[in-house]
Amino acid sequence: MSVLEGVHARLPEPARDFVARHAEFVKFAIVGGTTFVIDSAIFYTLKLTILDHKPVTAKVIAGVVAVLVSYVLNREWSFKHRGGRDRASEALLFFGISGVGVVLSFVPLYISSYAFNLRVPNVSLTVENIADFVSAYIIGNILQMLFRYFAFKWFVFPEKAPIVTPDAGHRTDTTLAEAEIAGTVSTAALTEEVVLAEEAMLADEAGERRDRDLRS
């Protein structure tokens, strides 16, 4: 039993039912939480060091790294049983949609920083960090999470097109075989009828000859 299966088994029954019904969303949320930690660590490391006056740039860099990690985890885990596209198209759509998500996530940060001027020296460093966190990581991430989940589900990792399974193929082969057998039987039956008809004609001709011989 894996760690996640163990956690799932210990959940209350309503929670287990929810997880069972929305397994993809739960996995997507776990991946999102993981990339959130990565994103946050990179963002604050850059913002508090070499990019202290460029929070948007720091956010973009952090977002790009988080998106790369997100692709691997979503592709190999969250939507593992999907994949109706070839890998190149899938990756292109993933990064394109994720790029839109990154833009959505830092729009609230941009508004907070440059429309409301919640930056030092206009406000304290504590207020600035709180404003950055709320705008970028709460509002921004909620926006991009909802957008990315449905976009991934509908466009990046669509359901696979129905294919002929081995069982179905076996059934099809069986059906064809049965049709061939039926055709063979029909041909054999027709041949038998022709033979019987010929034999009947020969018998009639023989009977007529006997009658002629008797009359003569």
Sequence and secondary structure as in RCSB ss.txt:
>XXXX:A:sequence
MSVLEGVHARLPEPARDFVARHAEFVKFAIVGGTTFVIDSAIFYTLKLTILDHKPVTAKVIAGVVAVLVSYVLNR
EWSFKHRGGRDRASEALLFFGISGVGVVLSFVPLYISSYAFNLRVPNVSLTVENIADFVSAYIIGNILQMLFRYF
AFKWFVFPEKAPIVTPDAGHRTDTTLAEAEIAGTVSTAALTEEVVLAEEAMLADEAGERRDRDLRS
>XXXX:A:secstr
  HHHHHHHHS HHHHHHHHHTHHHHHHHHHHHHHHHHHHHHHHHHHTTTTTT HHHHHHHHHHHHHHHHHHHII
IIITTT   S HHHHHHHHHHHHHHHHHHHHHHHHIIIIIS  STTTS HHHHHHHHIIIIIIIHHHHHHHHHHH
HIIIIIS        HHHHHHHHHHHHHHHHHHHHHHHHHHHHHHHHHHHHHHHHHHHHHHHHHH 
